Amino acid sequence: MKVLMINGSPRVKGNSARLLDEATKIFAEENVEVVRFDIGTKAIHGCIACGNCGKTGKCVFDDGVNELAAELADADGLIIASPVYFASANGALICLLDRLFMSPCDKRMKVGAAFAVARRAGTVSTFDEINKYFTISQMPVVSGRYWNNGFGRAPGEIEGDIEGVQNARFVARNMLFLMRAIALGKEKYGLPPAETVTRTNFIN
């Protein structure tokens, strides 16, 4: 089993990272490989809808997203953590996710989970925003025992959110169960049959 983690915060040791750390402990106990990418202050380019990734399998921008796509292709699960900016995820993270999820690697039945961390509010809308990347990609979404929120402003303040930190462990254990169950299902039944997507819009 392998889990890819993406920390969308510019603070590589901030509160968003703390939830990933807590989940990592659970995976370590079960010998699950964890590959982690911290955005930090990296310059992540937004998607320009050029279609190159669909033609060549790679994005035209060489800023780490191609390497992440390769890691995702080999992973069983993906956890994305983000601080909340204006009731939304970090802009650099959204740029990364737009391009990562546009990449042609098969994401079906890879398990996804999101963590959103805020000083006060906006976690629910951010949690929902990140989960939409999973649900448009045929990825089962992992639940905890509450929405996957964490609260804290300065690095370390999230330690006071005992329930939020605990929920990261619930999410990790549930993710592990789902990854194992899907692996057994794929072994016995294979992936669900794929169809060519028919794309429409509101005009035709």
C-alpha positions in Angstrom: 0.0 0.0 0.0 1.1 3.5 -0.8 -0.3 6.9 0.1 0.6 10.2 -1.5 0.2 13.2 0.8 0.1 16.9 -0.4 0.5 19.7 2.1 -0.9 22.8 0.5 0.4 25.1 3.2 3.4 27.5 2.7 4.3 26.5 6.3 5.8 23.0 5.9 5.6 22.5 9.7 2.3 24.3 10.3 -1.1 23.1 11.4 -2.1 21.5 8.1 1.1 19.5 8.2 0.3 18.4 11.7 -2.8 16.5 10.6 -0.8 14.8 7.9 1.8 13.9 10.5 -0.9 12.3 12.7 -2.2 10.2 9.8 1.3 9.2 8.9 1.7 7.6 12.3 -1.2 5.2 11.6 0.2 4.3 8.2 3.7 3.7 9.7 2.1 1.2 12.2 0.8 -0.8 9.2 3.9 -0.5 7.0 2.2 1.7 4.5 4.5 3.7 2.3 3.9 7.5 2.5 5.2 9.9 -0.1 4.8 13.5 0.9 4.9 16.7 -1.1 5.0 20.1 0.7 4.1 23.1 -1.5 6.0 25.4 0.8 6.8 28.5 -1.2 7.2 26.8 -4.5 5.9 28.6 -7.6 3.2 26.4 -9.0 1.8 27.4 -12.3 -1.9 27.3 -13.0 -3.4 25.2 -15.8 -3.7 26.9 -19.2 -6.0 24.3 -20.7 -3.5 23.6 -23.6 -4.3 19.9 -23.7 -0.7 18.9 -23.9 -1.0 16.4 -21.0 -3.6 14.5 -22.9 -1.4 14.3 -26.0 2.0 13.6 -24.4 1.1 12.4 -20.9 3.0 15.4 -19.3 2.3 18.9 -18.4 4.2 21.6 -20.3 5.2 23.2 -17.0 8.1 21.5 -15.1 7.4 22.5 -11.5 6.9 19.2 -9.8 3.4 18.3 -10.9 4.6 15.8 -13.5 6.5 14.0 -10.7 3.4 14.1 -8.5 1.3 12.6 -11.3 3.7 9.7 -11.5 3.5 9.2 -7.7 -0.3 9.3 -7.9 -0.4 6.7 -10.6 1.5 4.3 -8.3 -0.5 5.2 -5.1 -3.5 3.6 -3.5 -4.6 6.7 -1.7 -4.2 10.5 -1.7 -4.6 12.9 1.2 -4.7 16.6 0.6 -4.3 19.1 3.4 -4.8 22.9 3.0 -5.0 26.0 5.1 -8.1 28.1 4.5 -7.8 31.4 2.6 -11.0 33.3 2.1 -13.1 30.2 2.6 -11.1 28.4 0.0 -7.9 26.3 -0.3 -4.5 27.9 -0.9 -4.3 29.2 -4.4 -1.0 27.4 -5.2 -2.7 24.1 -4.1 -5.6 24.7 -6.4 -3.2 25.4 -9.3 -1.5 22.1 -8.5 -4.7 20.1 -8.2 -6.2 21.5 -11.4 -3.1 20.2 -13.3 -2.7 17.0 -11.3 -6.3 15.9 -11.9 -6.1 16.9 -15.5 -3.1 14.5 -15.9 -4.1 11.3 -17.8 -3.0 8.8 -15.0 -5.9 6.5 -14.1 -7.3 7.7 -10.8 -10.3 5.3 -10.6 -10.8 3.6 -7.2 -7.8 5.4 -5.6 -9.0 6.6 -2.2 -9.1 10.3 -1.5 -9.3 12.4 1.7 -9.1 16.1 2.4 -8.1 18.1 5.5 -9.0 21.8 5.9 -7.4 24.0 8.6 -8.6 27.5 9.6 -8.3 30.0 12.3 -12.0 30.3 12.6 -14.3 29.6 9.6 -14.3 28.4 6.0 -13.2 24.8 6.6 -16.4 23.2 5.4 -16.3 25.1 2.0 -12.7 24.2 1.6 -13.3 20.6 2.5 -16.1 20.5 -0.1 -13.8 22.2 -2.7 -11.1 19.6 -2.4 -13.5 16.6 -2.3 -14.8 17.7 -5.7 -11.5 16.7 -7.3 -12.0 13.1 -6.0 -15.7 12.8 -7.0 -15.1 13.9 -10.6 -12.3 11.3 -10.9 -14.2 8.1 -9.7 -12.2 8.2 -6.4 -14.0 6.9 -3.3 -13.9 9.6 -0.5 -12.7 8.7 3.0 -14.8 10.0 5.9 -13.8 10.5 9.5 -16.2 10.8 12.4 -16.7 14.4 11.7 -15.9 16.7 8.7 -12.1 16.7 8.4 -11.6 20.1 10.0 -8.7 21.5 12.1 -8.5 24.7 13.9 -5.5 26.9 14.8 -3.7 30.0 13.5 -0.1 30.0 14.7 1.9 26.8 14.1 1.2 24.4 16.9 -2.2 25.9 17.9 -4.0 22.9 16.4 -2.7 20.8 19.3 -5.6 22.4 21.3 -8.1 21.0 18.8 -7.9 17.5 20.3 -11.0 16.3 18.3 -9.5 17.5 15.0 -6.2 15.8 15.6 -8.0 12.6 16.7 -10.1 12.7 13.5 -7.0 12.5 11.4 -6.4 9.1 12.9 -9.9 8.0 12.1 -9.4 9.1 8.5 -6.1 7.2 8.2 -7.6 4.0 9.6 -10.7 4.3 7.4 -8.5 5.0 4.4 -6.4 1.9 5.1 -9.5 -0.3 5.3 -10.8 1.1 2.0 -7.5 0.7 0.2 -7.3 -2.9 1.3 -10.9 -3.6 0.5 -10.5 -2.1 -3.0 -7.2 -4.1 -3.6 -9.1 -7.3 -2.8 -12.0 -6.3 -5.0 -9.6 -5.5 -7.9 -7.9 -8.8 -7.4 -11.2 -10.7 -7.6 -13.3 -8.6 -10.0 -11.0 -6.0 -11.6 -11.9 -2.4 -12.0 -15.4 -1.5 -13.1 -15.8 -1.4 -16.9 -14.8 2.0 -18.4 -16.8 3.8 -21.1 -15.7 6.6 -23.4 -17.0 9.8 -21.8 -19.7 11.7 -23.7 -19.1 15.4 -23.0 -22.0 17.8 -23.3 -22.7 21.4 -22.2 -25.7 23.5 -21.6 -26.0 24.5 -25.3 -25.9 21.0 -26.8 
